């Protein structure tokens, strides 16, 4: 099999069917990969060191006695403020010979493996408001044309480098969603429209443009990562919602609300085994030419499926180039086989047994797929606990609450708005439910245990405290609240 054919085969497997292969971390690397859809990247990235700037005569020192200490201190400064430190701390699997940075200048944009398989870009393309050239220009201005704060000092150091923003040509791949059902594709079109709208607001509104580079890049990373979660929720089914605690660790949010939030998270996470099962069943039926049963046989230390060796059949079914070898005895027990006695197994049962057989293996497909939800959520402060605890839930951290307030007010082009309007927008636009509403009650009717009005009221009060802690809230009365930006709070006047 040629490399091209192998790649094509791999793309037709589970990663193509789900749209992702594994999470991308940290959120800044996800953003770099998103920018790589619009700009040319360097292969390995240039290394930036004190000695290089001295050589280029951008740094001059007469303190020869302490030059070694100065160089070490300056290199540490560069690792921190060019982003290399945080990117490597949160992704230890990155190759040592490649350098990854925040893209303060175009040359710092380094390409890496897109385990999300360009899903955000293809979601964008589904929206009927997608304009590649327009977004490309706005991204270029937003990322590369900021000269405020520390960025100004760093760009002085980089003056000896030649800076040229290299724009890519628009790439089209109409076959990306070809395995997706029409109903799901329609939901993706709606999601793509929202992503393009939010991205345009972030790239053009003063509430973001007036910030320094680091906060700009942080907010762009949060927006893009949040849409990975939105993709998973949208893919689950049309009625899926995010039941979200008003704060990650507030002691008032235990009991019924906690159990309901954990059950809601688990239901959304179950998208992955469902898609995995659907994909494998379709691939298996195609292999056996739409028949409904398989003949499984264990003989002479080899298990075969319809006379094809198990490992080869599994590779064909999963769309991989090779499949990990599973011991003969393990397969015999998993499929309840007797030596030399063929067994008829329905396709759906075979797939379920195969998934159960492989799901606990280190680096299994299901583990990688499922971790996308928890990893993306932890990156933006939306999924807790941050440990490997089995029971997880969605919650609104302080930073995430401030981001959504900023995005909402920028989208409305307002300085203030009522809290209830903001909560309604979170529910209608992002399926995030915090407080009680008639529409929310209809959407959460399948979540168990059922929440009372008191549960919702308690959650809303906790969220009010979260907003207040980041200076995004103004109290008008015992029941009336207004949201605003932290920098606007001192200017509020009650009319």
C-alpha positions in Angstrom: 0.0 0.0 0.0 1.4 3.4 -0.9 1.7 6.2 1.6 -1.0 8.2 -0.3 -3.4 5.2 -0.2 -2.6 4.6 3.5 -3.4 8.2 4.3 -6.6 8.0 2.3 -7.6 4.9 4.1 -6.9 6.5 7.5 -9.0 9.5 6.6 -11.9 7.3 5.9 -11.8 5.7 9.4 -13.2 6.8 12.7 -11.4 10.2 12.7 -13.1 11.2 9.5 -16.5 10.0 10.8 -16.2 11.8 14.1 -14.4 14.8 12.7 -11.6 14.6 15.3 -8.9 12.2 16.4 -7.8 13.6 19.7 -7.7 16.9 21.6 -5.1 19.6 20.8 -3.4 21.1 23.9 -2.8 23.7 25.1 -5.5 26.0 23.8 -2.7 28.2 22.3 -1.5 25.3 20.1 -5.0 24.8 19.0 -5.1 28.4 18.0 -1.8 28.2 16.2 -3.2 25.3 14.2 -6.3 27.3 13.4 -4.2 30.2 12.2 -2.3 27.8 10.0 -5.5 27.5 7.9 -5.0 31.1 6.9 -1.2 31.7 7.0 1.9 29.9 5.9 3.9 28.4 8.8 7.6 27.8 9.4 8.7 24.2 9.4 10.4 23.9 12.8 10.4 27.5 14.1 13.4 29.7 14.8 15.0 29.5 18.2 15.3 32.9 20.0 18.2 33.3 22.5 20.1 36.1 24.2 23.3 35.3 22.1 21.3 35.8 18.9 20.2 39.3 19.8 23.7 40.2 20.9 25.0 38.9 17.6 22.4 40.9 15.7 23.3 44.0 17.7 19.8 44.4 19.1 21.2 43.9 22.7 24.4 45.5 24.0 25.9 45.0 27.5 29.1 46.1 29.1 28.6 43.9 32.2 31.0 41.2 31.1 31.3 39.7 34.6 27.6 39.0 34.8 26.9 38.3 31.2 26.3 34.5 31.7 23.8 35.2 34.4 22.2 37.9 32.3 21.9 35.5 29.3 20.3 32.8 31.4 17.8 35.3 32.9 17.0 36.8 29.5 16.5 33.4 27.9 14.1 32.5 30.7 12.3 35.8 30.1 11.9 34.9 26.4 10.6 31.4 27.1 8.0 32.8 29.4 6.8 35.8 27.2 7.1 34.2 23.8 4.8 31.4 25.0 7.3 28.5 24.7 7.1 27.7 28.4 3.4 27.3 28.8 3.0 25.4 25.5 5.6 22.8 26.5 4.4 22.5 30.1 0.9 21.6 28.8 2.0 19.3 26.0 5.0 17.2 26.9 4.7 15.2 23.7 5.9 18.0 21.4 9.1 17.3 19.6 12.2 18.9 21.1 13.6 20.0 17.8 10.5 22.1 17.0 9.8 25.5 18.6 6.3 26.7 19.4 5.5 30.3 20.4 2.7 32.8 20.6 2.8 34.3 17.1 3.9 37.8 17.9 5.4 37.9 14.5 4.5 35.8 11.4 7.8 33.8 11.6 6.7 32.4 15.0 3.8 30.5 13.6 4.9 26.9 13.5 2.8 24.1 12.1 2.0 21.0 14.2 -0.2 17.9 13.9 -3.8 18.9 13.8 -5.4 16.1 15.8 -8.7 18.0 15.6 -8.4 17.4 11.9 -9.2 21.1 11.0 -12.7 20.7 12.4 -13.1 24.4 13.3 -12.1 25.5 9.8 -14.6 23.1 8.2 -17.3 24.2 10.6 -16.7 27.7 9.5 -17.0 26.7 5.9 -20.5 25.3 6.6 -21.8 28.7 7.6 -23.5 30.7 4.9 -21.7 33.8 6.1 -18.1 32.5 5.6 -15.7 34.8 3.8 -12.2 33.4 3.8 -10.3 36.5 2.6 -12.2 38.8 5.0 -11.4 36.6 8.0 -7.8 36.2 6.9 -7.2 39.9 6.8 -8.9 40.5 10.2 -6.9 37.7 11.8 -3.7 39.2 10.4 -4.5 42.6 11.9 -5.6 41.1 15.2 -2.6 39.0 15.7 0.4 40.6 13.9 -0.3 44.4 14.1 -0.5 45.0 17.8 2.3 47.2 19.2 1.1 47.8 22.8 2.7 46.9 26.1 5.4 44.2 26.2 4.8 43.4 22.6 6.2 46.8 21.6 9.5 46.0 23.4 9.7 42.5 21.9 9.1 43.8 18.4 12.0 46.2 18.9 14.2 43.2 19.5 12.9 41.5 16.4 13.7 44.5 14.1 16.7 42.7 12.7 14.3 39.9 11.4 12.4 40.2 8.1 8.7 40.1 8.8 6.3 39.2 6.1 2.8 37.9 6.6 2.4 35.0 4.1 -1.3 34.5 3.4 -2.4 31.0 2.2 -4.8 30.4 -0.6 -8.2 29.1 0.4 -8.3 25.3 0.5 -11.6 23.5 -0.2 -12.5 19.9 0.8 -16.1 19.3 0.0 -15.8 15.7 1.1 -15.0 16.5 4.7 -18.6 16.0 5.9 -19.6 13.4 3.3 -20.2 10.7 6.0 -22.4 12.9 8.0 -26.2 12.6 8.0 -28.1 15.6 6.4 -29.7 16.5 9.8 -26.3 16.8 11.5 -24.9 18.7 8.6 -27.7 21.3 8.9 -26.8 21.7 12.6 -23.2 22.2 11.6 -24.2 24.9 9.2 -26.0 26.8 12.0 -23.0 26.3 14.3 -20.6 27.5 11.5 -22.7 30.7 11.2 -22.4 31.4 14.9 -18.7 30.7 14.9 -18.1 33.2 12.1 -20.3 35.8 13.8 -18.5 35.4 17.1 -15.0 35.4 15.5 -15.8 38.5 13.5 -16.9 40.3 16.7 -13.8 39.3 18.5 -11.5 40.4 15.7 -13.2 43.8 15.2 -14.7 45.1 18.4 -12.8 47.6 20.6 -13.7 45.4 23.7 -11.0 43.0 22.3 -8.9 45.3 20.0 -8.1 47.7 22.9 -6.4 44.9 24.9 -2.7 43.9 24.8 -1.5 41.0 22.6 -1.6 38.4 25.4 -5.2 39.0 26.4 -6.2 39.2 22.7 -4.6 35.8 22.1 -6.0 34.4 25.3 -9.6 35.4 24.3 -9.2 34.1 20.7 -7.9 30.7 22.2 -10.9 30.5 24.6 -13.4 31.2 21.7 -11.9 28.6 19.5 -11.7 26.0 22.2 -15.2 26.7 23.3 -16.4 25.9 19.8 -14.8 22.4 20.1 -17.2 21.8 23.0 -20.0 23.4 21.0 -19.2 21.0 18.1 -19.5 18.0 20.5 -22.8 19.2 22.0 -24.2 20.0 18.6 -23.2 16.6 17.2 -24.8 14.8 20.1 -28.4 15.6 19.1 -30.6 18.7 18.6 -31.9 18.9 22.1 -28.6 18.5 24.0 -27.8 21.2 26.5 -25.0 22.1 28.9 -26.2 22.1 32.5 -23.6 24.4 34.0 -22.8 25.1 37.7 -22.5 28.8 38.5 -19.1 28.1 40.0 -16.8 25.1 40.0 -16.4 24.5 43.7 -19.0 26.4 45.6 -20.2 24.3 48.5 -23.9 25.3 48.0 -24.0 23.3 44.7 -24.0 19.8 46.0 -26.7 17.1 46.2 -29.3 17.1 43.4 -27.7 19.8 41.3 -24.3 18.1 41.4 -25.7 14.7 40.4 -27.7 16.2 37.5 -24.6 18.1 36.2 -22.5 14.9 36.3 -25.2 12.9 34.5 -25.5 15.7 31.9 -21.7 15.6 31.3 -21.7 11.8 31.0 -24.6 11.9 28.5 -22.7 14.4 26.2 -19.5 12.3 26.6 -21.4 9.3 25.4 -21.4 10.8 21.9 -18.1 9.2 21.3 -18.9 5.5 22.0 -22.1 6.0 20.0 -20.3 7.4 17.0 -17.6 4.8 17.3 -20.2 2.0 17.2 -22.0 3.6 14.3 -18.8 4.0 12.3 -17.6 0.4 12.9 -21.0 -1.1 12.1 -21.1 0.7 8.8 -17.5 -0.2 8.0 -18.1 -3.9 8.9 -21.3 -4.1 6.8 -19.4 -2.7 3.9 -16.7 -5.3 4.4 -19.1 -8.2 4.4 -21.2 -6.7 1.6 -24.2 -5.6 3.7 -24.7 -9.0 5.4 -26.0 -9.0 9.0 -23.8 -11.7 10.6 -20.1 -12.6 10.8 -18.5 -16.0 11.1 -15.9 -16.0 13.9 -13.6 -19.0 14.2 -10.7 -19.7 16.6 -8.3 -22.4 15.3 -4.6 -23.2 15.6 -3.8 -20.0 17.6 -5.5 -17.7 15.1 -8.9 -16.1 15.2 -10.5 -15.3 11.8 -13.6 -13.2 10.8 -15.2 -14.5 7.7 -11.9 -16.3 6.9 -9.9 -13.1 7.3 -7.3 -12.9 10.1 -8.7 -10.9 13.0 -5.9 -8.3 13.1 -6.3 -7.6 9.4 -10.1 -7.4 9.6 -9.9 -5.0 12.6 -7.5 -2.8 10.6 -10.0 -2.7 7.7 -12.9 -2.0 10.0 -11.3 0.8 11.9 -9.6 2.4 8.9 -6.1 2.1 10.3 -3.0 1.0 8.5 -2.5 -1.7 11.2 -4.3 -2.9 14.2 -2.7 -3.9 17.5 -2.2 -7.6 17.9 -4.5 -9.0 20.6 -3.6 -12.4 22.2 -5.4 -15.5 21.0 -6.8 -16.4 24.4 -8.1 -12.9 25.0 -10.0 -13.0 21.7 -11.4 -16.5 22.4 -12.7 -15.3 25.8 -14.0 -12.0 24.4 -16.2 -13.7 21.8 -16.9 -16.8 23.9 -15.4 -19.1 21.2 -14.6 -22.8 21.4 -11.6 -24.2 19.5 -12.4 -25.1 15.9 -16.1 -24.3 16.3 -17.3 -21.4 14.1 -19.7 -19.0 15.7 -22.2 -16.7 14.1 -22.1 -13.2 15.6 -24.4 -10.3 14.5 -22.5 -7.2 13.3 -23.8 -4.9 16.2 -22.8 -7.5 18.8 -19.3 -8.0 17.2 -18.7 -4.2 17.2 -19.8 -3.8 20.9 -17.5 -6.7 21.9 -14.6 -5.2 20.0 -15.1 -1.8 21.5 -15.3 -3.3 25.0 -12.2 -5.3 24.3 -10.1 -2.3 23.2 -11.5 0.6 25.2 -9.3 0.1 28.3 -6.1 -0.3 26.3 -3.7 2.6 26.7 -4.0 5.0 23.8 -7.2 3.4 22.6 -9.3 5.2 20.0 -12.2 5.6 22.4 -10.0 7.1 25.1 -8.4 9.6 22.7 -11.8 10.7 21.3 -13.5 11.0 24.6 -10.7 13.0 26.2 -11.4 15.8 23.7 -14.4 16.9 25.8 -12.7 16.9 29.2 -9.4 18.3 27.8 -11.0 21.2 25.9 -13.2 22.0 28.9 -10.3 22.1 31.3 -8.4 24.4 29.0 -11.0 27.1 29.2 -12.2 26.5 32.8 -15.5 24.8 32.0 -15.0 21.1 33.0 -14.2 20.0 36.5 -12.6 18.5 38.5 -9.4 19.2 36.7 -8.0 15.9 38.0 -8.6 12.4 36.4 -11.7 11.9 38.6 -14.3 9.8 36.8 -17.3 12.0 37.5 -17.0 15.4 35.9 -19.4 18.3 35.3 -19.6 21.6 33.5 -19.1 24.8 35.6 -18.5 28.5 34.9 -15.1 29.6 36.1 -14.5 33.3 36.8 -12.3 33.8 33.6 -14.8 32.0 31.4 -17.8 34.0 32.8 -15.9 37.3 32.1 -15.1 36.1 28.6 -18.8 35.3 27.8 -19.8 38.7 29.3 -17.3 40.5 27.1 -18.3 38.6 24.0 -22.0 39.2 24.6 -21.7 42.9 25.2 -19.4 43.2 22.1 -21.9 41.3 20.0 -24.7 43.6 21.2 -22.4 46.6 21.0 -23.5 47.7 24.5 -21.8 48.7 27.7 -24.4 47.2 30.0 -27.4 44.8 29.9 -29.6 43.0 32.3 -28.3 39.7 33.8 -31.5 37.9 32.7 -30.9 38.9 29.1 -27.4 37.5 29.3 -28.5 34.2 30.8 -31.2 33.8 28.1 -28.5 34.4 25.4 -26.2 31.8 27.0 -29.0 29.3 26.8 -30.3 30.2 23.3 -26.9 30.6 21.6 -24.6 28.2 23.4 -27.1 25.7 25.1 -25.6 26.7 28.5 -28.2 26.5 31.2 -27.6 28.1 34.6 -31.0 29.5 35.7 -34.6 28.3 35.4 -36.6 29.2 32.3 -39.6 27.7 30.4 -37.4 26.9 27.4 -34.7 25.4 29.6 -37.2 23.2 31.4 -38.2 21.6 28.1 -34.6 21.0 27.2 -33.6 19.5 30.5 -36.6 17.2 31.0 -34.4 14.2 30.2 -31.7 15.0 32.7 -32.0 13.1 36.0 -32.5 13.8 38.8 -35.0 16.5 38.0 -34.1 20.0 39.4 -36.4 22.1 41.5 -36.9 25.9 41.2 -34.9 26.2 44.4 -31.9 24.3 42.8 -31.9 26.7 39.9 -32.3 29.8 42.1 -29.3 28.6 44.2 -27.2 28.1 41.1 -28.1 31.6 39.8 -27.0 33.2 43.0 -23.7 31.4 42.9 -23.2 32.6 39.3 -24.0 36.1 40.5 -21.2 35.8 43.0 -18.9 34.5 40.2 -19.7 37.5 38.1 -19.2 39.9 41.0 -15.8 38.4 41.8 -14.5 39.5 38.4 -16.2 42.9 38.5 -18.7 42.1 35.8 -21.8 42.8 37.9 -23.8 45.8 39.2 -26.6 45.3 41.7 -29.6 47.5 41.1 -31.9 45.9 43.7 -32.3 42.7 45.6 -33.4 41.0 42.4 -32.1 43.3 39.7 -28.6 43.0 38.2 -26.7 44.4 35.3 -23.7 42.9 33.6 -20.8 45.0 32.4 -17.1 44.9 31.7 -14.6 45.3 34.6 -13.2 48.4 33.0 -16.7 49.9 32.5 -18.0 49.3 36.1 -16.8 52.7 37.5 -18.6 54.6 34.8 -22.1 53.2 35.5 -24.8 55.8 36.2 -28.3 54.7 37.2 -30.9 56.7 35.1 
